[in-house]
Amino acid sequence: MADDPRSHDDRENNEDRERRDDRDNNREHPDRTGQNGADGSQSGTGGAGSSGGAGGAGSSGGAGGAGANDAGSNGNSDANGPSDPLSQMFNQLFGGATPLGFSMHMGPGMGAGMGSGSGDDDPRQQPDFNAIFGQLQHIFGALAQGNSGGPVNWNIATESAEQVLGSDDPKVTDEERHDVEEAAHLAGMWLNEVTSFEAPAAQPQILRRSEWIKKTLPGWQRLTEPVARRASEAVSHSLNDQMPEEARALLGQAGSFLTSLGSTMFGAQLGQAVGSMASETFGGTDVGLPMAGRGFALVPANAKAFGEGLAEPYLEVLLYLAMREAATVRLFNSVEWLEDHVVALVTDFAEGISMNTSAIHEQLDEIDPFNPSAFQEVLQSGMLEPTKTPQQEAALARLETTLALIEGWVDSVVTQAAHRLPSAPALREMIRRRRATGGPKELAFAGLVGLEMRPRRARDASAVWEFIAQERGNEARDEAWADMASLPTAEDLDDPTGYFERRALLDASDEDFDAAVSAWLDGTSAGGGDSSNGGDSSDGGASDNDQGEDDSEK
């Protein structure tokens, strides 16, 4: 007998009512939707979702890990994962490896959960759609105007940085200005006693966070454009190589749009990174280069925020940070080739950026077209990440050594100059811990060129500079910056006490060199001795077991 249509409609209505009741019940009892959140199997407030990606919201949870099949569909996002539409869009395009390596976090008001889970009833968790669509409007407006003439759209970068910073930009008070000026003056006097490098004549710059963004953008432009330009070219070439001949003409017609898209994306991502750093960096040199020009620059709001978490008096914290800033500025002003050398190393790395088109082609061939999540899984595997060549690895090694030598010299000189400051040992330790957990310099170069700087290398470099000063005096330490030939090498960082012996071999005649090699083979050389004299002393040096600075990171 045929079914009564009315009974069929009744069943559908009953099912609809049951679904609504379940949904309402879940809203009243949100804990039932993620009972296994601790281990991430259903992603309540815990770890990875059942399909397990990295970061983001689980398939049916609160703040758990990403379920690959339903990322962010039903809950708030993890603090470390993308939580706004633009971040999700870029992550889908680039598999979590956005161009330049910078993560796409849209800043205050734009990191709320996007799903319909338990957080939707909390107005504080609602996304700021005005900010989101404002960002989209800027991006598509930039695309409509065409390419800005370079690999990075700096208008978008500036706007993105300012959006990330938001209103968290306190003005500099008269008291703060006076304190910074006094700290800069005293720092200069103390540094005069321990280094021959002179201070620039310019007056100290006392900056708000937004002013730091504007002052440092030219420095970011010089540092990042080589990488952005080469990355854009590598993607374009890889697409061209994979396309059939008849499709290349179409790609050529769309070339200007793709170039503009890449420029806009790079600008947006760089702006996100710079905007985030504006709330953390102490001055113009925290990245390892004089990003705010060759003069002294300090951000009082960030110095005060750093000091609030410490037991040391704020004025001593400010003085210590002023000495670090002033010492770095003196170094770059006196060693004129140093900044160009760092940028050249970044450019050397950028020249080797390429896409492994054959590997991409092989992975695409293995995709199951009937599996909706297969393409996303391949992208999340890092398919579009450039492969590093041996030449790039060598450039990164030289870059790490150079940055470590800069930080080590500053650390050594400031430690010597701050002997009158009671809190100097503790502050030195706090700076080292900040570096080990990822300060502005570490994050910048990790995002730009994938350089994971080892905290131990900066300590080794400090030991080299201390050894040179102990053996030959401060002038000999500073004279080592005369040219790259006299600069300590990675081998010197491994063995500080052998620095002078290795320099003597470089300057020796062939006969002297042969004699030294024979003596070394016979075991009569005094080189390669214990490096403990060049290590960290009791004046605040970090112990080998300190957090984030494992001895194994040689």
C-alpha positions as CSV (number, residue, x, y, z in Angstrom):
1,M,0.0,0.0,0.0
2,A,1.3,3.5,-0.9
3,D,2.5,5.7,1.9
4,D,0.2,8.5,3.0
5,P,1.8,11.8,1.8
6,R,0.7,13.4,5.1
7,S,2.5,10.8,7.1
8,H,5.7,11.5,5.1
9,D,5.3,15.2,5.8
10,D,4.7,14.5,9.5
11,R,8.0,12.5,9.6
12,E,9.9,15.3,8.0
13,N,8.4,17.8,10.4
14,N,9.2,15.6,13.4
15,E,12.8,15.3,12.2
16,D,13.1,19.1,11.8
17,R,11.8,19.6,15.3
18,E,14.2,17.0,16.7
19,R,17.2,18.8,15.0
20,R,16.1,22.1,16.4
21,D,15.7,20.6,19.9
22,D,19.2,19.1,19.7
23,R,20.6,22.4,18.5
24,D,18.9,24.3,21.3
25,N,20.0,21.7,23.9
26,N,23.6,22.0,22.8
27,R,23.5,25.8,23.2
28,E,22.2,25.4,26.7
29,H,24.7,22.7,27.5
30,P,27.8,23.5,25.4
31,D,29.9,21.1,27.4
32,R,28.1,18.1,25.7
33,T,29.5,19.0,22.3
34,G,33.1,18.3,23.2
35,Q,33.3,15.9,26.1
36,N,36.6,14.5,25.0
37,G,38.3,17.9,24.5
38,A,41.2,17.1,26.7
39,D,42.6,14.6,24.2
40,G,41.3,16.4,21.1
41,S,39.2,13.5,19.9
42,Q,36.1,15.7,19.7
43,S,37.8,19.0,20.3
44,G,36.1,20.6,23.3
45,T,38.6,23.1,24.6
46,G,41.6,20.9,24.0
47,G,44.0,19.7,21.3
48,A,43.7,18.7,17.7
49,G,40.4,17.8,16.2
50,S,39.6,14.3,15.1
51,S,41.0,14.9,11.6
52,G,43.9,16.8,13.1
53,G,45.4,19.8,11.3
54,A,47.5,22.5,12.9
55,G,45.7,25.2,14.8
56,G,42.2,26.4,14.2
57,A,38.9,25.0,15.5
58,G,38.1,21.3,15.6
59,S,35.3,19.7,13.7
60,S,32.9,19.9,16.7
61,G,34.7,21.7,19.4
62,G,35.6,24.9,21.1
63,A,39.2,26.0,20.9
64,G,40.8,22.8,19.8
65,G,43.0,21.8,16.8
66,A,41.8,21.9,13.2
67,G,39.8,19.1,11.8
68,A,40.9,18.8,8.2
69,N,37.5,18.0,6.9
70,D,35.7,20.8,8.7
71,A,38.2,23.3,10.0
72,G,36.6,26.0,12.0
73,S,33.1,24.8,11.4
74,N,31.8,24.7,14.9
75,G,33.8,26.6,17.5
76,N,36.3,29.2,18.4
77,S,39.8,29.1,16.9
78,D,43.0,28.3,18.7
79,A,45.1,31.2,19.6
80,N,47.9,30.0,17.3
81,G,45.7,29.3,14.3
82,P,44.0,31.5,11.7
83,S,40.6,32.6,12.7
84,D,39.5,35.2,10.2
85,P,38.3,34.7,6.6
86,L,41.4,36.2,5.0
87,S,43.7,33.9,7.1
88,Q,41.6,30.9,6.1
89,M,41.7,32.0,2.4
90,F,45.5,32.4,2.4
91,N,46.0,29.1,4.3
92,Q,43.8,27.3,1.8
93,L,45.8,28.8,-1.1
94,F,49.2,28.2,0.4
95,G,48.7,25.3,2.8
96,G,49.6,27.3,5.9
97,A,52.8,28.5,4.3
98,T,51.9,32.0,3.3
99,P,54.3,33.9,1.1
100,L,57.3,35.3,3.0
101,G,56.4,33.0,5.8
102,F,54.4,35.6,7.8
103,S,51.2,34.4,9.4
104,M,48.0,36.2,8.5
105,H,46.5,37.3,11.8
106,M,44.2,40.3,11.3
107,G,44.7,41.8,14.7
108,P,42.3,43.2,17.3
109,G,38.7,42.6,16.7
110,M,39.3,40.2,13.8
111,G,40.3,37.0,15.6
112,A,36.9,35.9,16.8
113,G,35.5,32.4,16.1
114,M,33.7,32.2,12.8
115,G,31.6,29.1,13.4
116,S,28.2,28.6,14.9
117,G,29.4,26.8,18.0
118,S,29.0,27.6,21.7
119,G,30.9,30.9,21.4
120,D,28.2,32.5,19.1
121,D,26.0,33.6,22.0
122,D,28.9,35.6,23.5
123,P,29.0,39.1,21.8
124,R,32.7,39.4,22.6
125,Q,33.4,36.4,20.3
126,Q,31.6,37.9,17.3
127,P,33.9,38.8,14.4
128,D,34.3,42.5,13.5
129,F,32.8,42.3,10.1
130,N,33.4,46.0,9.5
131,A,37.1,45.5,9.9
132,I,37.1,42.3,7.8
133,F,35.2,43.9,4.9
134,G,37.3,47.0,5.2
135,Q,40.4,44.9,4.7
136,L,38.9,43.2,1.7
137,Q,37.9,46.6,0.3
138,H,41.5,47.8,0.6
139,I,42.9,44.7,-1.0
140,F,40.5,44.6,-3.9
141,G,40.8,48.4,-4.3
142,A,44.5,47.9,-4.6
143,L,44.0,45.2,-7.2
144,A,41.8,47.5,-9.2
145,Q,44.4,50.2,-9.3
146,G,47.0,47.8,-10.6
147,N,50.5,47.0,-9.4
148,S,52.2,49.6,-7.2
149,G,55.5,49.2,-9.2
150,G,57.2,46.8,-6.8
151,P,56.9,43.3,-5.3
152,V,55.3,44.7,-2.2
153,N,52.3,47.0,-2.1
154,W,53.5,49.4,0.7
155,N,50.2,51.2,0.9
156,I,48.5,48.0,1.8
157,A,51.4,47.1,4.2
158,T,51.0,50.4,6.0
159,E,47.2,50.1,6.3
160,S,47.5,46.5,7.5
161,A,50.1,47.4,10.1
162,E,47.9,50.2,11.4
163,Q,44.8,48.0,11.5
164,V,46.7,45.4,13.6
165,L,47.9,48.0,16.0
166,G,44.4,49.5,16.3
167,S,43.9,52.0,19.1
168,D,46.5,50.5,21.4
169,D,48.9,53.4,20.8
170,P,49.3,55.6,23.9
171,K,50.8,59.0,23.5
172,V,54.3,59.8,24.9
173,T,53.9,61.8,28.1
174,D,56.3,64.5,29.1
175,E,57.5,62.3,32.0
176,E,58.2,59.4,29.6
177,R,60.0,61.7,27.2
178,H,62.2,63.1,30.0
179,D,63.0,59.6,31.3
180,V,64.1,58.4,27.9
181,E,66.2,61.4,27.3
182,E,68.0,61.0,30.6
183,A,68.4,57.3,30.0
184,A,69.9,57.9,26.5
185,H,72.3,60.5,27.9
186,L,73.5,58.3,30.8
187,A,73.8,55.3,28.4
188,G,76.0,57.3,26.1
189,M,78.3,58.3,29.0
190,W,78.7,54.7,30.1
191,L,79.3,53.4,26.6
192,N,82.0,56.0,26.0
193,E,84.0,54.3,28.7
194,V,84.0,50.8,27.0
195,T,84.0,51.3,23.3
196,S,85.7,53.5,20.7
197,F,82.7,53.6,18.5
198,E,81.2,57.0,18.6
199,A,77.5,57.9,19.0
200,P,75.7,59.7,16.1
201,A,75.0,63.4,16.5
202,A,71.2,63.0,16.0
203,Q,68.8,63.6,18.9
204,P,67.1,60.5,20.4
205,Q,63.8,59.6,18.7
206,I,61.0,58.9,21.3
207,L,58.3,57.1,19.4
208,R,54.7,56.0,19.7
209,R,53.9,52.6,18.3
210,S,52.3,54.0,15.2
211,E,55.4,56.3,14.7
212,W,57.6,53.2,15.0
213,I,55.7,51.6,12.1
214,K,56.2,54.7,9.8
215,K,59.8,55.1,10.8
216,T,60.7,51.5,10.1
217,L,58.9,50.9,6.8
218,P,61.8,52.0,4.7
219,G,64.0,49.5,6.5
220,W,61.5,46.8,5.9
221,Q,61.3,47.7,2.3
222,R,65.0,47.3,1.8
223,L,65.1,44.0,3.7
224,T,62.0,42.2,2.3
225,E,61.7,43.3,-1.3
226,P,64.5,40.9,-2.6
227,V,62.7,38.0,-1.1
228,A,59.2,39.1,-2.2
229,R,60.4,39.8,-5.8
230,R,62.2,36.4,-6.1
231,A,59.3,34.5,-4.5
232,S,56.8,36.1,-7.0
233,E,59.1,35.2,-9.9
234,A,59.5,31.6,-8.7
235,V,55.7,31.1,-8.5
236,S,55.2,32.7,-12.0
237,H,57.9,30.6,-13.6
238,S,56.5,27.4,-12.0
239,L,53.0,28.1,-13.3
240,N,54.4,28.9,-16.8
241,D,56.4,25.6,-16.8
242,Q,53.4,23.6,-15.9
243,M,51.0,25.1,-18.4
244,P,50.5,23.8,-22.0
245,E,51.6,26.1,-24.8
246,E,48.1,27.3,-25.7
247,A,47.4,28.3,-22.1
248,R,50.6,30.4,-21.7
249,A,49.1,33.3,-23.8
250,L,46.2,33.5,-21.4
251,L,48.6,33.5,-18.5
252,G,50.5,36.4,-20.2
253,Q,47.3,38.4,-20.5
254,A,46.6,37.8,-16.8
255,G,50.2,38.5,-15.8
256,S,49.6,42.1,-14.6
257,F,46.7,41.0,-12.4
258,L,48.8,38.1,-10.9
259,T,51.6,40.5,-10.2
260,S,49.3,43.0,-8.6
261,L,47.7,40.2,-6.5
262,G,51.1,39.0,-5.3
263,S,52.2,42.5,-4.5
264,T,49.0,43.1,-2.5
265,M,49.3,39.8,-0.6
266,F,52.9,40.4,0.3
267,G,52.0,43.9,1.5
268,A,49.1,42.6,3.6
269,Q,51.2,39.9,5.2
270,L,54.2,42.2,5.9
271,G,51.9,44.8,7.4
272,Q,50.5,42.2,9.8
273,A,54.0,41.3,10.9
274,V,55.1,44.9,11.4
275,G,51.9,45.8,13.2
276,S,52.4,43.0,15.6
277,M,56.0,43.9,16.3
278,A,55.0,47.5,16.9
279,S,53.6,46.4,20.3
280,E,56.7,44.4,21.3
281,T,59.8,46.0,20.0
282,F,61.8,48.3,22.3
283,G,63.5,50.5,19.7
284,G,64.8,50.8,16.2
285,T,67.3,48.0,16.3
286,D,65.5,45.1,17.9
287,V,65.3,43.3,14.5
288,G,69.1,43.3,14.3
289,L,69.3,46.2,11.9
290,P,68.8,50.0,12.3
291,M,65.3,49.9,10.9
292,A,64.4,53.4,12.1
293,G,67.4,55.0,10.6
294,R,70.9,55.4,12.0
295,G,69.8,57.3,15.2
296,F,68.7,56.2,18.6
297,A,65.0,55.3,18.9
298,L,62.9,54.0,21.7
299,V,59.2,53.2,22.3
300,P,58.4,54.0,25.9
301,A,55.1,52.2,25.9
302,N,56.8,48.9,25.1
303,A,59.7,49.5,27.5
304,K,57.2,50.1,30.3
305,A,55.1,47.0,29.4
306,F,58.3,44.9,29.5
307,G,59.3,46.4,32.9
308,E,55.8,45.8,34.4
309,G,56.5,42.1,34.5
310,L,59.9,42.4,36.3
311,A,60.9,43.0,39.9
312,E,63.6,45.5,38.8
313,P,63.0,49.2,39.0
314,Y,61.5,50.6,35.8
315,L,64.2,53.3,35.4
316,E,66.9,50.7,35.6
317,V,65.0,48.6,33.0
318,L,64.8,51.7,30.8
319,L,68.5,52.5,31.2
320,Y,69.5,49.0,30.2
321,L,67.3,49.0,27.1
322,A,68.7,52.4,26.2
323,M,72.2,51.1,26.5
324,R,71.4,48.2,24.1
325,E,69.8,50.5,21.6
326,A,72.7,53.0,21.8
327,A,75.3,50.3,21.5
328,T,73.7,48.8,18.4
329,V,73.4,52.3,16.8
330,R,77.0,53.0,17.4
331,L,78.0,49.7,15.9
332,F,76.2,50.2,12.6
333,N,77.3,53.9,12.4
334,S,80.9,52.9,12.8
335,V,80.9,49.8,10.7
336,E,79.5,51.2,7.5
337,W,79.6,48.0,5.5
338,L,77.6,46.0,8.1
339,E,74.1,46.8,7.1
340,D,74.8,46.3,3.4
341,H,76.3,42.9,4.3
342,V,73.2,41.7,6.2
343,V,70.9,42.8,3.3
344,A,73.3,41.1,0.8
345,L,73.0,37.8,2.7
346,V,69.2,38.0,2.6
347,T,69.4,38.8,-1.1
348,D,71.8,35.8,-1.7
349,F,69.2,33.6,-0.1
350,A,66.4,35.1,-2.2
351,E,68.3,34.5,-5.4
352,G,68.0,30.7,-4.8
353,I,64.2,30.7,-4.2
354,S,62.6,28.2,-6.6
355,M,59.6,25.9,-6.8
356,N,60.0,22.2,-7.2
357,T,57.6,21.9,-10.1
358,S,58.2,18.2,-10.7
359,A,57.3,17.4,-7.1
360,I,54.2,19.6,-7.3
361,H,53.2,17.8,-10.5
362,E,53.7,14.3,-8.9
363,Q,51.6,15.2,-5.9
364,L,48.8,16.6,-8.0
365,D,48.8,13.4,-10.1
366,E,48.2,11.4,-6.9
367,I,45.1,13.4,-5.8
368,D,41.8,11.5,-5.8
369,P,39.4,13.7,-7.6
370,F,36.5,12.1,-5.8
371,N,37.9,13.0,-2.4
372,P,36.9,16.6,-1.6
373,S,39.5,17.0,1.1
374,A,42.4,15.5,-0.9
375,F,43.5,18.8,-2.6
376,Q,43.4,20.6,0.8
377,E,45.5,17.9,2.4
378,V,48.1,18.1,-0.3
379,L,48.3,21.9,0.1
380,Q,48.6,21.5,3.9
381,S,51.6,19.3,3.3
382,G,53.6,22.3,2.2
383,M,53.4,21.6,-1.5
384,L,54.0,25.3,-2.4
385,E,56.8,25.9,0.0
386,P,60.0,26.7,-1.9
387,T,62.8,24.1,-1.5
388,K,66.1,25.3,0.0
389,T,69.3,24.8,-2.1
390,P,72.8,24.2,-0.7
391,Q,73.6,27.7,-1.6
392,Q,70.7,29.0,0.4
393,E,71.7,26.9,3.4
394,A,75.2,28.4,3.2
395,A,73.7,31.9,3.0
396,L,71.5,31.2,6.1
397,A,74.6,29.9,8.0
398,R,76.5,33.1,7.2
399,L,73.4,35.2,8.1
400,E,73.0,33.5,11.4
401,T,76.7,34.0,12.3
402,T,76.6,37.7,11.4
403,L,73.4,38.3,13.4
404,A,74.9,36.4,16.3
405,L,78.1,38.5,16.2
406,I,76.0,41.7,16.2
407,E,73.9,40.5,19.2
408,G,77.0,39.1,21.0
409,W,79.0,42.4,20.6
410,V,76.0,44.4,21.9
411,D,75.6,42.0,24.8
412,S,79.3,42.0,25.7
413,V,79.7,45.8,25.5
414,V,76.5,46.6,27.5
415,T,77.4,44.1,30.2
416,Q,80.8,45.8,30.6
417,A,79.2,49.3,30.6
418,A,76.4,48.4,33.0
419,H,78.7,47.2,35.8
420,R,77.3,50.1,38.0
421,L,73.7,49.0,37.4
422,P,72.5,46.6,40.2
423,S,69.9,44.9,38.1
424,A,72.1,44.4,35.0
425,P,72.7,40.7,35.5
426,A,69.0,40.0,35.9
427,L,68.1,42.1,32.9
428,R,70.7,40.5,30.8
429,E,69.1,37.1,31.7
430,M,65.6,38.4,30.8
431,I,66.8,39.6,27.4
432,R,68.4,36.2,26.7
433,R,65.2,34.4,27.7
434,R,63.2,36.7,25.5
435,R,65.5,35.9,22.6
436,A,65.2,32.2,23.3
437,T,61.4,32.3,23.2
438,G,61.4,34.4,20.0
439,G,62.0,38.1,20.1
440,P,61.3,40.5,17.2
441,K,64.6,39.6,15.4
442,E,64.1,35.9,15.7
443,L,60.5,36.2,14.4
444,A,61.4,38.5,11.6
445,F,64.1,36.4,10.1
446,A,62.2,33.2,10.7
447,G,59.3,34.6,8.7
448,L,61.4,36.2,6.0
449,V,63.9,33.5,5.1
450,G,63.0,30.6,7.4
451,L,66.1,31.2,9.6
452,E,65.6,29.5,13.0
453,M,68.3,31.3,15.0
454,R,69.8,29.2,17.7
455,P,70.0,31.2,21.0
456,R,73.3,29.5,21.9
457,R,75.1,31.1,19.0
458,A,74.5,34.6,20.4
459,R,76.0,33.4,23.7
460,D,79.0,31.9,21.8
461,A,79.5,35.2,20.0
462,S,79.4,37.2,23.3
463,A,82.1,34.8,24.6
464,V,84.3,35.5,21.5
465,W,84.0,39.3,22.0
466,E,84.7,39.0,25.8
467,F,87.7,36.8,25.1
468,I,89.2,39.3,22.6
469,A,88.6,42.2,25.0
470,Q,90.2,40.3,27.9
471,E,93.3,39.3,25.8
472,R,93.9,42.4,23.8
473,G,91.6,45.2,25.1
474,N,88.4,46.9,24.0
475,E,90.1,48.5,21.0
476,A,91.1,45.2,19.6
477,R,87.6,43.9,20.0
478,D,86.2,46.9,18.1
479,E,88.9,46.8,15.4
480,A,87.8,43.2,14.5
481,W,84.9,44.9,12.7
482,A,87.3,46.7,10.3
483,D,86.6,44.2,7.6
484,M,85.0,40.8,7.1
485,A,88.4,39.1,7.0
486,S,89.1,39.9,10.6
487,L,85.5,39.3,11.8
488,P,85.1,36.1,13.9
489,T,83.7,33.1,12.0
490,A,81.4,30.2,12.9
491,E,84.6,28.3,13.9
492,D,85.5,31.1,16.3
493,L,82.1,30.8,17.9
494,D,82.7,27.1,18.5
495,D,86.2,27.8,19.9
496,P,86.6,31.4,21.2
497,T,90.1,30.9,22.6
498,G,91.5,29.9,19.3
499,Y,90.6,33.1,17.6
500,F,94.0,34.8,17.7
501,E,95.8,31.6,16.6
502,R,93.6,31.2,13.6
503,R,94.1,34.8,12.6
504,A,97.9,34.3,12.9
505,L,97.6,31.4,10.5
506,L,95.7,33.5,8.0
507,D,98.5,36.1,8.1
508,A,101.4,33.7,8.2
509,S,103.7,32.8,5.3
510,D,103.6,29.5,3.6
511,E,106.5,28.2,5.7
512,D,104.9,29.4,9.0
513,F,101.6,27.8,8.0
514,D,103.3,24.5,7.2
515,A,105.1,24.6,10.5
516,A,101.9,25.3,12.4
517,V,100.1,22.4,10.7
518,S,103.0,20.1,11.6
519,A,102.9,21.2,15.2
520,W,99.2,20.7,15.4
521,L,99.5,17.2,13.9
522,D,102.2,16.4,16.5
523,G,99.9,17.6,19.3
524,T,102.2,20.5,20.4
525,S,99.8,23.3,19.5
526,A,98.2,25.2,22.3
527,G,95.2,26.1,20.3
528,G,91.7,24.8,20.7
529,G,91.9,25.1,24.5
530,D,89.1,25.2,27.0
531,S,86.7,28.0,26.1
532,S,85.4,28.4,29.6
533,N,87.3,31.7,30.0
534,G,85.3,33.1,27.1
535,G,82.0,31.9,28.4
536,D,79.4,33.5,30.5
537,S,80.7,34.9,33.8
538,S,78.8,35.3,37.0
539,D,77.7,38.8,36.0
540,G,74.4,37.6,34.9
541,G,75.3,35.1,32.2
542,A,72.8,32.4,31.6
543,S,73.6,28.9,32.7
544,D,73.8,26.1,30.2
545,N,70.5,24.7,31.5
546,D,68.6,27.9,31.0
547,Q,65.3,27.8,29.3
548,G,65.5,27.7,25.5
549,E,69.3,27.7,25.4
550,D,70.3,24.0,25.2
551,D,73.9,23.1,24.8
552,S,73.0,20.8,22.0
553,E,72.2,23.8,19.8
554,K,75.8,24.2,18.7
